[in-house]
């Protein structure tokens, strides 16, 4: 199978020839390519070349094209600082007063902020390797975008004190995210990954996710599928087992399972209703661990969740800049060796 075919079957929870591998490997590709995170994050040609060089080096099955969590907010006025070799961050939020929301418009994604950088990188990757490698375009989901427009502390207060405003804000964030996502789809992204780190039960009450945020994500996902997305991947950090049924209800194709969540338990809860991508610990295993530890954890994940399809081996969260290349090689090589179907518990 090609990597595209392998990913497509796994996403549908059908057994491919072997377990696919798709780490969230973005900023380290700049280091591998010999440039800086700043150059990577601000130039679509460099971004694409970094990502494709990394995929060619390691031989994994999917490329995630994206940068930091500020892209959408920056495009409509949040002020972002971009360090030399770490993620960009907001220094001034666009919505300082709730009244500021009424002045926001939906931008042209081909002109606004760094959206054109990501679009260009998706196009370049798709044109060069998109027939053989699965291309994933990264956007932020409604709670993540809202936090980058309003600030996390203000947003948390608004959820209790200005809930009607939050509903309006999330509606805006979905429109903003989806206009960006549609441009990524138009330029070759097969899958849209929505970053929803703040939807984690580690951060907010699962009841809030269940009663409000999941419904907003469902609205977003329905529009993405209607437009032509082949699949939707949601990334939620932390211990997500309490909300897995609710994530399934959003219509997402797969979840990017973070390392604190037990992958075997997740497999039992999901029962083939949604694929799992993950969940090798980005910090303690990939960044700080040895190749031997990476092999052990990768094999354990395959044994726990590989049978029957629906597993894509990947990092639990973003692979950090400075992660040893031999650890990424160990993850891919182990999946190739032990991930052939049928998966055996050995």
SELO-239846 format. One line per 2 residues: number of its first residue (from 1); their letters; for each residue z negated, x, y negated of N, C-alpha, C, CB. Coordinates in steps of 0.001 Angstrom, whole numbers, plus 500000, padded with zeros to 6 digits. Glycine has a CB too. Layout:
% residues N
NUM) a) Z,X,Y,Z,X,Y,Z,X,Y,Z,X,Y | ...
***
This chain:
% residues 346
1) xx) 500000,500839,501195,500000,500000,500000,500000,500877,498751,498779,499049,499997 | 500608,500372,497676,500439,501017,496388,499052,500670,495858,501553,500580,495389
3) xx) 498616,501389,494841,497321,501084,494228,497295,499667,493668,497005,502090,493119 | 498403,499222,493097,498470,497858,492559,498252,496846,493677,499831,497607,491861
5) xx) 498958,497004,494789,498817,496081,495920,497403,496113,496488,499828,496426,497017 | 496833,497300,496557,495469,497457,497089,494464,496731,496203,495094,498955,497201
7) xx) 494585,496911,494888,493686,496247,493944,493874,494729,493996,493930,496767,492511 | 495110,494271,494048,495378,492834,494055,494740,492148,495249,496871,492577,494055
9) xx) 494835,492761,496423,494225,492163,497608,492706,492164,497512,494667,492905,498864 | 492140,493273,497055,490683,493344,496938,490164,492314,495949,490248,494746,496509
11) xx) 490867,492133,494845,490456,491159,493829,490456,489745,494396,491382,491233,492608 | 491365,489471,495322,491436,488152,495962,490505,488047,497174,492871,487858,496388
13) xx) 489687,489078,497370,488744,489125,498501,489462,489048,499840,487732,487984,498397 | 490592,489757,499895,491358,489930,501126,491332,491419,501471,492841,489396,500971
15) xx) 491233,491744,502741,491197,493148,503137,492533,493838,502859,490841,493269,504620 | 492537,494899,502033,493735,495731,501901,493737,496793,502995,493803,496393,500493
17) xx) 494526,497852,502817,494518,498924,503814,493234,499741,503737,495730,499838,503622 | 492676,499883,502536,491430,500619,502348,490765,500133,501062,491687,502161,502298
19) xx) 489496,500434,500913,488754,500037,499721,489343,500747,498505,487239,500361,499872 | 489756,500013,497464,490258,500664,496260,489133,501359,495498,490954,499646,495357
21) xx) 489531,502261,494619,488584,502970,493759,489045,502825,492319,488465,504478,494159 | 488123,502435,491434,488477,502240,490026,487243,502460,489150,489065,500818,489793
23) xx) 486904,503726,488854,485754,503982,487989,486069,503637,486539,485322,505444,488096 | 485015,503362,485768,485174,503129,484332,485178,504500,483664,484024,502197,483751
25) xx) 486335,505161,483747,486467,506574,483384,487343,506681,482138,487071,507408,484565 | 486713,506647,480973,487458,506684,479719,487191,507973,478950,487100,505478,478857
27) xx) 486031,508116,478318,485761,509296,477505,485818,510613,478271,484425,509161,476875 | 485362,510674,479529,485480,511955,480244,486930,512405,480418,484822,511849,481607
29) xx) 487874,511464,480365,489281,511861,480489,489713,512722,479314,490181,510626,480588 | 489066,512540,478156,489365,513389,477003,488949,514824,477275,488662,512863,475745
31) xx) 487771,514980,477846,487281,516315,478198,488190,516958,479242,485831,516240,478725 | 488591,516173,480230,489472,516673,481279,490806,517118,480703,489690,515606,482348
33) xx) 491287,516392,479708,492589,516649,479094,492520,517780,478066,493115,515379,478433 | 491309,518073,477592,491139,519157,476633,491141,518725,475183,492198,520150,476830
35) xx) 490687,517495,474932,490603,517016,473558,489216,516432,473327,491708,515960,473262 | 489009,515790,472178,487711,515234,471833,487714,513715,471983,487327,515627,470407
37) xx) 486525,513148,472071,486398,511693,472091,486974,511096,470812,484923,511278,472261 | 486757,511753,469687,487280,511227,468417,488800,511112,468446,486848,512124,467248
39) xx) 489467,512160,468932,490930,512091,469024,491357,511027,470022,491514,513455,469426 | 490674,510966,471156,490965,509950,472165,490877,508549,471561,489997,510079,473354
41) xx) 489814,508287,470815,489522,506941,470326,490389,506527,469145,488080,506847,469936 | 491143,507460,468571,491894,507151,467357,493401,507332,467496,491403,508005,466243
43) xx) 493880,507695,468694,495303,507965,468875,495754,507409,470219,495597,509486,468782 | 496622,506415,470198,497046,505759,471425,497788,506673,472377,497903,504597,471098
45) xx) 498606,507583,471850,499353,508509,472696,498391,509441,473429,500363,509326,471855 | 497423,509976,472697,496447,510871,473316,495606,510108,474341,495538,511512,472241
47) xx) 495178,508895,473989,494385,508090,474913,495132,507873,476221,494028,506743,474281 | 496382,507476,476133,497170,507214,477338,497351,508476,478164,498530,506635,476968
49) xx) 497628,509588,477503,497832,510839,478229,496552,511285,478925,498321,511932,477281 | 495408,511114,478266,494121,511438,478880,493887,510598,480126,492982,511225,477881
51) xx) 494065,509287,479990,493786,508367,481091,494716,508590,482270,493900,506936,480616 | 495989,508834,481992,496937,509052,483088,496718,510413,483748,498379,508945,482574
53) xx) 496330,511413,482967,496038,512724,483546,494845,512644,484492,495768,513752,482438 | 493829,511863,484092,492649,511710,484944,493004,510982,486237,491540,510951,484196
55) xx) 493785,509910,486112,494170,509166,487320,494991,510045,488270,494975,507904,486939 | 495870,510841,487716,496673,511731,488551,495796,512791,489209,497776,512397,487718
57) xx) 494801,513278,488475,493916,514322,489016,493110,513788,490204,492957,514845,487916 | 492543,512594,490059,491630,512092,491082,492294,511151,492088,490486,511384,490424
59) xx) 493373,510483,491676,494088,509607,492595,493464,508244,492807,494210,510269,493888 | 492635,507759,491858,492067,506421,492024,493087,505348,491671,490812,506261,491159
61) xx) 492728,504089,491878,493718,503012,491922,493919,502241,490623,493337,502061,492969 | 492987,502325,489693,493105,501545,488461,492690,502349,487245,492265,500286,488552
63) xx) 493373,502103,486139,493053,502732,484854,492513,501666,483915,494304,503438,484236 | 491326,501901,483373,490782,501028,482334,491081,501646,480981,489250,500806,482519
65) xx) 491818,500910,480157,492237,501413,478852,491340,500812,477780,493731,501079,478574 | 490572,501659,477122,489687,501164,476078,488883,502287,475483,488765,500093,476617
67) xx) 487981,501921,474590,487128,502913,473934,485708,502368,473883,487649,503254,472496 | 485189,502113,472686,483794,501694,472543,483684,500196,472302,483127,502453,471401
69) xx) 482468,499726,472067,482213,498290,471936,482468,497764,470528,480793,497986,472331 | 482921,498621,469623,483042,498217,468208,484451,497807,467798,482591,499342,467323
71) xx) 485425,497872,468698,486829,497731,468320,487097,496425,467574,487708,497807,469556 | 486666,495296,468142,486956,493999,467506,486224,493848,466178,486570,492848,468442
73) xx) 484945,494229,466155,484158,494078,464924,484707,494963,463811,482681,494418,465183 | 485094,496172,464150,485675,497078,463156,486950,496496,462570,485962,498447,463779
75) xx) 487732,495821,463410,489017,495265,462964,488857,494200,461885,489760,494675,464143 | 487661,493596,461791,487454,492557,460775,486381,492947,459753,487067,491245,461448
77) xx) 486000,494229,459715,485192,494661,458593,483878,495355,458852,484925,493550,457813 | 483372,495359,460087,482187,496176,460345,482570,497645,460182,481607,495902,461776
79) xx) 481674,498416,459579,481960,499828,459316,481491,500650,460504,481273,500311,458001 | 482390,501481,461041,482112,502241,462259,482191,503733,461981,483093,501854,463377
81) xx) 481218,504465,462520,481257,505924,462493,481658,506427,463870,479883,506519,462064 | 482596,507373,463903,483074,507925,465167,482658,509388,465292,484608,507789,465275
83) xx) 481616,509688,466078,481222,511081,466302,482316,511848,467055,479895,511141,467087 | 482155,513159,467108,483167,513997,467734,483284,513729,469228,482852,515455,467497
85) xx) 482166,513625,469922,482220,513503,471383,481243,512483,471945,481951,514835,472011 | 481082,511372,471252,480278,510260,471752,480841,508966,471185,478773,510429,471372
87) xx) 480418,507815,471715,481021,506544,471290,480787,506222,469819,480482,505422,472131 | 481743,505503,469231,481581,505012,467878,480472,503978,467799,482882,504425,467373
89) xx) 479887,503834,466612,478812,502862,466425,478881,502292,465012,477427,503511,466687 | 478388,501067,464873,478438,500364,463590,477347,500885,462660,478285,498840,463795
91) xx) 477738,501184,461425,476773,501587,460394,476544,500492,459365,477249,502848,459695 | 477448,499514,459311,477288,498372,458389,477935,497152,459033,477931,498670,456973
93) xx) 477139,496108,459270,477642,494914,459944,478372,493996,458970,476495,494159,460613 | 479460,493419,459457,480299,492576,458590,479575,491301,458165,481601,492213,459305
95) xx) 478775,490715,459064,478085,489459,458752,476629,489768,458416,478179,488448,459947 | 476365,490033,457154,474991,490296,456723,474234,489002,456466,474984,491161,455466
97) xx) 474943,487975,455997,474391,486634,455786,475230,485668,456606,474384,486234,454257 | 474600,484591,457099,475356,483672,457947,476542,483066,457208,474449,482566,458460
99) xx) 476464,483016,455882,477570,482476,455094,478817,483359,455186,477148,482323,453635 | 478632,484629,455552,479765,485548,455617,480764,485161,456700,479274,486958,455859
101) xx) 480332,484417,457703,481235,484047,458785,482417,483235,458280,480488,483266,459845 | 482185,482383,457292,483250,481496,456802,484412,482251,456166,482682,480521,455797
103) xx) 484179,483499,455773,485243,484274,455127,486058,485101,456121,484645,485191,454077 | 485681,485081,457386,486392,485885,458380,487636,485162,458884,485468,486221,459553
105) xx) 488707,485910,459006,489946,485401,459565,490250,486130,460872,491111,485561,458558 | 491202,485616,461624,491646,486286,462843,492751,487263,462455,492146,485254,463923
107) xx) 492575,488559,462726,493543,489553,462253,494769,489661,463146,492882,490900,462153 | 495774,490365,462655,496925,490751,463458,496507,491958,464291,498181,491072,462561
109) xx) 496453,491833,465620,495949,492944,466443,496828,494190,466386,495823,492496,467875 | 498068,494035,465923,498962,495183,465812,498752,495971,464518,500397,494721,465897
111) xx) 497846,495470,463662,497616,496129,462382,496150,496407,462089,498183,495297,461287 | 495228,495740,462776,493821,495743,462380,493022,496845,463062,493198,494405,462689
113) xx) 492399,497706,462274,491495,498713,462796,492122,499574,463875,490270,498059,463332 | 491404,499739,464981,491913,500536,466105,492492,499683,467230,490807,501404,466657
115) xx) 492614,498377,466999,493288,497559,468009,494676,498110,468353,493409,496114,467518 | 495469,498536,467356,496789,499085,467695,496726,500336,468572,497539,499408,466430
117) xx) 495659,501110,468460,495499,502301,469297,495407,501899,470767,494242,503102,468877 | 494571,500892,471054,494393,500447,472441,495677,499800,472955,493208,499454,472551
119) xx) 496308,498991,472126,497557,498339,472522,498621,499380,472861,498060,497408,471401 | 498742,500384,472015,499717,501448,472245,499426,502183,473546,499719,502433,471075
121) xx) 498153,502471,473804,497778,503185,475029,498086,502338,476264,496281,503558,475000 | 497799,501045,476210,498128,500149,477330,499631,500158,477588,497642,498705,477040
123) xx) 500402,500077,476523,501863,500065,476671,502366,501345,477315,502536,499871,475315 | 501848,502476,476858,502294,503764,477407,501906,503904,478878,501697,504926,476596
125) xx) 500679,503520,479206,500254,503584,480608,501068,502648,481478,498774,503245,480733 | 501285,501445,480980,502022,500453,481750,503460,500895,482000,502007,499113,481029
127) xx) 504094,501419,480960,505493,501837,481103,505642,503009,482063,506071,502212,479745 | 504654,503889,482110,504775,505087,482938,504260,504887,484358,504035,506226,482295
129) xx) 503108,504219,484522,502507,504125,485866,502148,502707,486280,501272,504975,485929 | 502472,501723,485445,502011,500356,485688,502553,499682,486922,502344,499536,484546
131) xx) 503658,500215,487490,504182,499638,488731,503403,500120,489952,505660,499986,488890 | 502679,501228,489786,501974,501807,490928,500467,501851,490750,502478,503187,491184
133) xx) 499977,501846,489511,498553,501914,489214,498144,500652,488454,498213,503195,488393 | 496998,500093,488800,496540,498833,488209,495997,499093,486801,495450,498166,489103
135) xx) 496572,498432,485801,496204,498661,484399,495267,497555,483921,497469,498726,483498 | 494101,497964,483432,493070,497057,482935,492888,497291,481438,491724,497262,483698
137) xx) 492994,496245,480649,492772,496335,479207,491366,495868,478872,493816,495500,478435 | 490657,496644,478075,489261,496375,477769,489098,495659,476426,488474,497673,477764
139) xx) 488409,494513,476454,487969,493841,475235,486468,493594,475370,488759,492491,474994 | 485866,493100,474292,484462,492700,474359,484364,491186,474450,483678,493221,473132
141) xx) 483355,490719,475166,483103,489289,475273,482362,488772,474055,482315,488982,476533 | 482095,487469,474000,481559,486870,472779,480203,487404,472333,481452,485415,472967
143) xx) 479261,487631,473264,477949,488095,472813,478017,489549,472337,476915,487955,473945 | 478866,490357,472979,479006,491739,472535,479659,491823,471157,479821,492534,473547
145) xx) 480737,491069,470941,481379,491090,469627,480415,490589,468561,482663,490236,469633 | 479713,489504,468873,478767,488950,467898,477720,489979,467499,478083,487703,468465
147) xx) 477256,490757,468464,476227,491765,468160,476761,492864,467267,475684,492373,469443 | 478069,493152,467363,478661,494202,466536,479079,493688,465159,479861,494802,467244
149) xx) 479125,492387,465005,479377,491784,463697,478092,491487,462938,480176,490511,463859 | 477054,491133,463680,475825,490628,463079,474644,491580,463232,475477,489304,463685
151) xx) 474679,492442,464261,473542,493281,464614,472731,492613,465700,472667,493565,463387 | 472254,493387,466653,471568,492818,467815,470311,492054,467402,471204,493925,468810
153) xx) 469473,492649,466560,468213,491997,466190,468466,490696,465441,467358,492934,465333 | 469398,490720,464502,469714,489494,463761,470254,488417,464691,470730,489784,462650
155) xx) 471126,488823,465641,471711,487854,466569,470636,487220,467443,472775,488526,467446 | 469685,488004,467902,468614,487454,468732,467770,486448,467939,467720,488589,469275
157) xx) 467512,486741,466677,466785,485799,465833,467604,484533,465598,466422,486452,464495 | 468914,484715,465387,469783,483561,465149,469807,482607,466342,471198,484028,464835
159) xx) 469716,483152,467548,469728,482303,468736,468579,481300,468730,469659,483158,469991 | 467477,481647,468072,466321,480749,468010,466243,479991,466689,465044,481537,468219
161) xx) 466758,480580,465620,466570,479980,464300,467841,479354,463718,466056,481018,463353 | 469018,479809,464172,470288,479321,463602,471297,479092,464724,470858,480333,462554
163) xx) 470917,478267,465696,471739,478143,466899,473124,477570,466589,471033,477262,467924 | 473224,476638,465675,474536,476094,465324,475454,477184,464786,474391,474972,464291
165) xx) 474882,478092,464012,475648,479232,463514,476125,480107,464673,474800,480062,462530 | 475268,480333,465669,475651,481167,466811,476798,480534,467581,474453,481390,467743
167) xx) 476777,479233,467749,477879,478538,468427,479179,478773,467667,477587,477015,468547 | 479123,478638,466358,480313,478861,465532,480754,480325,465609,480036,478462,464064
169) xx) 479772,481240,465593,480076,482663,465674,480739,483003,467012,478798,483495,465487 | 480207,482467,468099,480792,482746,469413,482210,482183,469523,479910,482162,470522
171) xx) 482431,481015,468955,483793,480467,468943,484752,481430,468239,483816,479082,468245 | 484299,481963,467119,485122,482927,466389,485354,484176,467233,484458,483303,465048
173) xx) 484305,484660,467886,484411,485880,468690,485376,485710,469851,483043,486284,469217 | 485402,484529,470455,486355,484268,471528,487778,484317,470998,486077,482909,472181
175) xx) 488004,483716,469859,489349,483752,469257,489753,485181,468929,489401,482885,467982 | 488812,485943,468377,489083,487336,468024,489378,488162,469271,487894,487938,467257
177) xx) 488542,488026,470300,488758,488777,471529,490056,488403,472217,487610,488563,472469 | 490377,487127,472219,491557,486686,472958,492870,487029,472263,491486,485209,473180
179) xx) 492884,487087,470938,494124,487500,470275,494403,488964,470588,494036,487277,468738 | 493343,489750,470722,493476,491143,471128,493905,491232,472589,492156,491897,470910
181) xx) 493260,490457,473455,493589,490465,474879,495039,490063,475131,492656,489531,475636 | 495520,489079,474401,496907,488628,474594,497901,489735,474253,497192,487386,473732
183) xx) 497581,490518,473228,498444,491653,472890,498410,492697,474002,498011,492285,471550 | 497255,492893,474623,497156,493833,475744,497966,493333,476934,495684,494039,476152
185) xx) 497897,492038,477217,498686,491450,478301,500181,491598,478009,498319,489958,478495 | 500565,491330,476782,501975,491446,476390,502507,492864,476577,502152,491021,474938
187) xx) 501623,493836,476535,502045,495232,476634,501741,495858,477992,501381,496037,475557 | 501393,495027,478973,501354,495515,480340,500024,495477,481059,501816,496856,480348
189) xx) 498958,495036,480413,497675,494948,481110,497730,493828,482147,496514,494707,480105 | 497441,494155,483396,497393,493140,484443,496062,492388,484401,497603,493783,485825
191) xx) 495021,493113,484076,493659,492576,484073,493046,492756,482699,492787,493264,485149 | 492217,491809,482300,491416,491954,481087,489961,492095,481502,491614,490739,480116
193) xx) 489348,493178,481073,487918,493366,481283,487179,492964,480024,487593,494830,481667 | 486205,492069,480176,485383,491654,479038,484016,492309,479138,485244,490110,478983
195) xx) 483655,493049,478109,482353,493692,478067,481295,492733,477569,482395,494928,477186 | 480322,492423,478421,479248,491494,478071,477890,492092,478438,479449,490136,478784
197) xx) 477676,493340,478053,476434,494031,478418,475198,493244,478023,476388,495398,477772 | 475232,492609,476850,474044,491920,476342,473769,490602,477046,474192,491673,474872
199) xx) 474668,490173,477921,474420,488960,478709,473510,489236,479901,475741,488368,479194 | 473078,490457,480056,472277,490865,481202,470913,490182,481236,472095,492360,481191
201) xx) 470450,489781,482442,469080,489280,482580,468038,490323,482182,468833,488833,484011 | 468444,491589,482160,467558,492650,481694,467290,492506,480198,468163,494030,481999
203) xx) 468202,491800,479503,468116,491703,478042,467776,490304,477553,469416,492140,477425 | 468395,489281,478148,468140,487908,477724,467716,487063,478923,469394,487301,477049
205) xx) 467109,485925,478659,466676,485022,479718,467891,484470,480474,465830,483869,479132 | 467870,484521,481806,468993,483971,482565,469306,482518,482223,468709,484082,484033
207) xx) 468308,481756,481812,468562,480356,481441,469460,480255,480219,467246,479629,481173 | 469329,481214,479292,470201,481224,478119,471631,481529,478538,469712,482255,477080
209) xx) 471779,482475,479447,473121,482763,479954,473699,481541,480643,473093,483955,480924 | 472892,480913,481477,473336,479781,482307,473717,478573,481451,472234,479385,483303
211) xx) 472926,478306,480417,473101,477080,479636,474077,477219,478481,471785,476636,479105 | 474359,478451,478066,475182,478616,476862,476276,479666,477027,474305,478990,475691
213) xx) 475898,480894,477319,476866,481990,477278,477920,481852,478367,476153,483327,477417 | 477517,481456,479571,478484,481312,480660,479571,480300,480311,477775,480891,481946
215) xx) 479193,479231,479633,480179,478234,479225,481173,478792,478220,479487,477025,478639 | 480701,479660,477323,481599,480289,476357,482549,481251,477068,480794,481033,475268
217) xx) 482019,481986,478040,482867,482905,478797,483912,482143,479616,482010,483783,479719 | 483524,480995,480163,484484,480182,480906,485628,479739,479996,483788,478955,481525
219) xx) 485289,479325,478799,486309,478935,477823,487262,480093,477547,485651,478466,476512 | 486711,481289,477380,487535,482462,477136,488425,482767,478328,486664,483662,476815
221) xx) 487847,482765,479521,488611,483125,480716,489738,482142,480996,487694,483201,481919 | 489496,480870,480787,490536,479866,481005,491742,480135,480116,489989,478457,480740
223) xx) 491485,480518,478873,492580,480818,477958,493328,482079,478387,492051,480979,476533 | 492602,483071,478868,493237,484313,479307,494139,484071,480517,492173,485367,479644
225) xx) 493648,483312,481487,494473,483008,482662,495674,482161,482273,493642,482282,483734 | 495457,481210,481383,496558,480355,480946,497645,481171,480263,496047,479267,480002
227) xx) 497238,482215,479574,498209,483052,478851,498983,483967,479786,497500,483890,477795 | 498386,484319,480920,499108,485175,481853,498338,486341,482417,500286,485687,481204
229) xx) 497045,486409,482158,496246,487465,482778,496278,487307,484289,494787,487436,482259 | 496495,488404,484994,496500,488364,486456,495084,488245,487000,497178,489614,487025
231) xx) 494135,488882,486320,492737,488813,486717,491858,489071,485503,492429,489826,487844 | 490601,488667,485620,489605,488911,484579,488387,489550,485227,489218,487589,483834
233) xx) 487967,490664,484663,486799,491410,485136,485724,491333,484065,487161,492900,485465 | 484524,490932,484452,483427,490881,483481,482438,491991,483785,482720,489499,483504
235) xx) 482040,492703,482740,481046,493773,482884,479740,493313,482247,481546,495108,482231 | 478711,493165,483088,477371,492804,482617,476404,493834,483169,476966,491345,483059
237) xx) 475661,494463,482290,474764,495545,482711,473504,495006,483398,474370,496401,481504 | 472790,495926,484066,471464,495616,484565,471444,494852,485877,470738,494844,483552
239) xx) 470335,494126,486070,470075,493403,487318,470670,492003,487243,468557,493327,487606 | 471923,491880,487673,472681,490646,487476,472567,489637,488617,474110,490983,487276
241) xx) 471839,489954,489685,471788,489032,490828,471350,487621,490448,470851,489574,491877 | 470375,487429,489520,469950,486061,489194,471034,485193,488550,468774,486118,488278
243) xx) 472101,485817,488019,473130,485017,487336,474493,485094,488032,473272,485482,485889 | 474556,485653,489229,475859,485815,489877,476569,484482,490100,475691,486528,491204
245) xx) 475837,483456,490532,476466,482140,490712,477025,481618,489394,475456,481133,491289 | 476340,481908,488308,476786,481454,486997,478014,482234,486531,475656,481593,485978
247) xx) 478087,483518,486888,479276,484310,486563,480477,483782,487340,479044,485812,486877 | 480271,483413,488597,481353,482806,489378,481882,481562,488672,480865,482448,490799
249) xx) 480989,480780,488106,481375,479535,487435,482215,479766,486181,480140,478749,487070 | 482211,480990,485645,483049,481276,484472,484515,481430,484846,482566,482540,483771
251) xx) 484790,481544,486142,486163,481716,486586,486630,483155,486631,487059,480951,485710 | 485750,484111,486342,486128,485522,486399,486549,485901,487815,484964,486416,485928
253) xx) 487487,486841,487925,487986,487280,489221,487032,488239,489908,489335,487931,489062 | 486327,489027,489112,485439,490041,489675,484389,490430,488650,486236,491281,490130
255) xx) 483310,491024,489150,482237,491500,488298,482115,493006,488456,480901,490798,488637 | 481920,493680,487344,481624,495105,487329,480121,495222,487535,482095,495802,485981
257) xx) 479719,495465,488764,478305,495412,489136,477615,496725,488767,478147,495125,490650 | 476567,496626,487959,475831,497806,487525,474925,498302,488663,474996,497492,486253
259) xx) 474524,499560,488597,473764,500184,489687,472390,499568,489945,473589,501630,489395 | 471683,498966,488942,470394,498349,489281,470492,497138,490202,469700,497942,488030
261) xx) 471684,496562,490340,471866,495401,491220,472231,495868,492626,472965,494451,490663 | 471567,495324,493627,471829,495693,495009,473191,495150,495443,470711,495167,495936
263) xx) 474103,496034,495822,475473,495615,496099,475572,494801,497389,476381,496831,496184 | 474705,495093,498364,474699,494303,499588,474234,492883,499345,473822,494954,500624
265) xx) 473191,492719,498545,472718,491377,498199,473763,490628,497384,471398,491455,497419 | 474432,491334,496472,475484,490699,495676,476599,490172,496571,476055,491690,494650
267) xx) 476969,490950,497570,478011,490536,498512,477598,489258,499246,478302,491666,499527 | 476340,489172,499651,475851,487994,500366,475818,486768,499456,474455,488261,500937
269) xx) 475447,486959,498211,475401,485840,497262,476804,485328,496967,474709,486266,495955 | 477740,486231,496778,479081,485836,496342,479912,485219,497461,479808,487033,495780
271) xx) 479746,485693,498683,480421,485109,499852,481925,484940,499634,479802,483759,500188 | 482555,485967,499083,483997,485939,498917,484496,485114,497748,484607,485436,500140
273) xx) 483602,484607,496913,484042,483791,495768,484487,484635,494590,482927,482865,495326 | 484118,485892,494557,484462,486788,493462,484335,488217,493967,483552,486544,492215
275) xx) 485246,489083,493538,485216,490474,493974,484149,491258,493213,486592,491124,493782 | 483752,492377,493810,482763,493276,493218,483432,494613,492939,481525,493456,494154
277) xx) 483262,495106,491718,483662,496476,491383,482401,497249,491030,484703,496509,490197 | 482162,498342,491698,480952,499102,491420,480481,499824,492664,479850,498189,490889
279) xx) 479194,500120,492764,478263,500190,491643,477530,501535,491702,477250,498991,491674 | 478318,502623,491800,477753,503962,491899,477110,504330,490560,478846,505001,492299
281) xx) 475854,504708,490600,475052,504976,489406,475710,506044,488538,473632,505414,489799 | 476072,505661,487309,476784,506569,486412,475919,507725,485941,477300,505814,485220
283) xx) 474620,507482,485842,473713,508497,485306,473098,509361,486399,472613,507835,484503 | 472290,508749,487267,471520,509518,488249,472365,510094,489373,470450,508655,488836
285) xx) 473513,509466,489640,474346,509941,490749,475573,510693,490226,474787,508757,491636 | 476407,510034,489428,477653,510672,489000,477422,511787,487983,478585,509634,488410
287) xx) 476531,511567,487021,476313,512573,485980,475352,513672,486445,475768,511907,484713 | 474214,513266,486991,473173,514230,487336,473130,514607,488811,471851,513688,486939
289) xx) 473857,513888,489646,473784,514129,491076,474726,515217,491567,474071,512873,491801 | 474682,515446,492857,475548,516417,493523,476678,515684,494232,474743,517283,494528
291) xx) 477745,516388,494594,478794,515742,495391,478258,515136,496687,479886,516744,495716 | 477274,515780,497278,476692,515248,498520,476020,513900,498276,475674,516243,499108
293) xx) 475302,513784,497151,474662,512509,496829,475710,511443,496520,473703,512672,495639 | 476763,511827,495812,477841,510879,495513,478462,510362,496805,478922,511541,494628
295) xx) 478700,511258,497735,479278,510831,499024,478349,509861,499751,479561,512055,499921 | 477064,510166,499733,476093,509302,500403,476091,507905,499788,474687,509915,500326
297) xx) 476017,507821,498462,475930,506522,497790,477241,505743,497898,475560,506713,496318 | 478353,506450,497881,479643,505770,498034,479777,505186,499434,480805,506740,497749
299) xx) 479388,505957,500428,479455,505464,501807,478515,504282,502006,479109,506587,502799 | 477297,504359,501432,476344,503256,501547,476917,501979,500924,475007,503626,500873
301) xx) 477576,502089,499769,478156,500913,499113,479252,500296,499959,478708,501282,497740 | 480075,501133,500581,481160,500633,501429,480602,499898,502643,482068,501788,501882
303) xx) 479595,500469,503277,478984,499833,504441,478317,498514,504061,477962,500772,505085 | 477660,498485,502896,476926,497295,502462,477831,496160,502019,476000,497650,501344
305) xx) 478995,496481,501448,479778,495416,500797,481272,495450,501084,479581,495491,499328 | 481721,496355,501925,483160,496496,502118,483790,495513,503081,483448,497844,502582
307) xx) 483059,495071,504082,483655,494233,505132,484233,492945,504560,482613,493901,506203 | 485424,492604,505021,486063,491365,504594,486847,491451,503307,485050,490330,504450
309) xx) 486852,492613,502682,487541,492758,501399,486646,492364,500237,488808,491917,501381 | 487201,492434,499041,486442,492041,497860,485601,493134,497258,485575,490914,498191
311) xx) 485764,494380,497711,485026,495502,497135,485995,496504,496535,484139,496180,498196 | 485688,496919,495312,486382,498014,494652,485305,499023,494267,487216,497521,493389
313) xx) 485363,500216,494815,484366,501228,494474,484595,501707,493041,484426,502423,495469 | 483520,501770,492284,483609,502247,490909,482252,502649,490405,484211,501188,490002
315) xx) 482211,503049,489180,480951,503419,488536,480204,502164,488117,481199,504336,487315 | 478867,502243,488135,478075,501091,487727,478268,500752,486258,476615,501344,488003
317) xx) 478480,501760,485434,478752,501568,484014,479737,502656,483604,477427,501621,483147 | 479929,502854,482284,480846,503896,481822,480455,505257,482408,480856,503961,480279
319) xx) 481430,505980,482892,481186,507364,483284,481002,508177,482009,482361,507934,484164 | 479932,508938,481944,479568,509649,480715,480420,510896,480505,478096,510034,480747
321) xx) 480657,511199,479241,481295,512444,478854,480460,513602,479404,481449,512542,477300 | 481092,514535,480074,480361,515651,480673,480051,515480,482143,479099,515860,479944
323) xx) 480426,514335,482727,480207,514132,484161,481023,515144,484964,480582,512685,484574 | 480409,515822,485932,481135,516829,486716,482347,516244,487437,480202,517469,487731
325) xx) 483468,516920,487320,484694,516406,487938,484571,516377,489456,485901,517259,487525 | 483786,517300,490026,483658,517320,491482,482957,516065,492000,482893,518567,491928
327) xx) 482157,515419,491153,481492,514185,491585,482464,513011,491624,480321,513859,490655 | 483397,512978,490675,484419,511926,490717,485327,512143,491928,485255,511911,489401
329) xx) 485683,513387,492172,486494,513691,493362,485771,513263,494633,486823,515196,493424 | 484463,513512,494700,483692,513146,495887,483683,511648,496104,482268,513655,495773
331) xx) 483591,510867,495022,483598,509411,495144,484935,508920,495699,483316,508757,493781 | 486029,509424,495147,487349,508986,495586,487609,509430,497027,488439,509538,494648
333) xx) 487325,510688,497322,487585,511212,498659,486772,510482,499729,487276,512701,498703 | 485529,510147,499406,484679,509436,500372,485203,508032,500632,483230,509367,499868
335) xx) 485644,507372,499560,486202,506033,499735,487466,506069,500585,486502,505400,498377 | 488267,507103,500406,489488,507222,501206,489152,507490,502678,490387,508347,500651
337) xx) 488094,508253,502912,487745,508618,504283,487050,507482,505018,486860,509845,504286 | 486095,506826,504352,485268,505827,505036,485657,504385,504690,483811,506051,504689
339) xx) 486613,504219,503778,486928,502875,503322,488125,502233,503983,487147,502899,501886 | 488622,502809,505069,489763,502200,505755,489304,500964,506527,490440,503219,506711
341) xx) 490131,499920,506475,489786,498675,507190,490253,498746,508639,490419,497443,506488 | 489447,498127,509562,488200,497373,509291,487036,498306,508981,487838,496482,510494
343) xx) 486187,497865,508030,484998,498628,507674,483992,498526,508805,484385,498124,506342 | 483467,499646,509230,482472,499661,510299,481116,500062,509724,482895,500630,511439
345) xx) 480071,499441,510180,478719,499766,509726,478230,500979,510496,477750,498560,509915 | 478564,502148,509985,478186,503372,510687,477788,504432,509685,479334,503879,511576
***
